[in-house]
Amino acid sequence: MSRQKNPPSQPAPHSWSVDAWPGSVYPNDAGKARYLIRSNRDALLAAGALSRVGRALVVIGGPYSRWLDAQAGRVKGYEVSANRGGSEHHAVATG
C-alpha cells in the first residue's frame, strides 16, 4: 500500500460564529480570527465564506476551507531571511 503524500485533513464544521471559533480551524482562536476576517473581508465575502445572521457574523465551513486552500498560491516567492543566501543575510551596515 502506498503512502499518501499529504495526510487527510480534518474537515471544517458546517458553520460557526466568529465568537465561538473552533480551536481545530485556522487560526484556532476567536481573537486571531477577528483580525483575519477584518483583513480579508472582501475576499471572504466574494468566496461566500461569511454570512450575517441577526447580529452574529457566521463563517460557512465549505467556502472558508476552499478560500483557505486558495491562499496556498500566495506562498510562492515568499522569502524569509533565514532562507536567503550567504552574506546578504548577515550584512551589517557600517557608518
Sequence and secondary structure as in RCSB ss.txt:
>XXXX:A:sequence
MSRQKNPPSQPAPHSWSVDAWPGSVYPNDAGKARYLIRSNRDALLAAGALSRVGRALVVIGGPYSRWLDAQAGRV
KGYEVSANRGGSEHHAVATG
>XXXX:A:secstr
    SS       SEEEGGG  TTSTT SHHHHHHHHHHTHHHHHHHT EEEETTEEEEEHHHHHHHHHHGGGGS
TT   GGGS HHHHH     
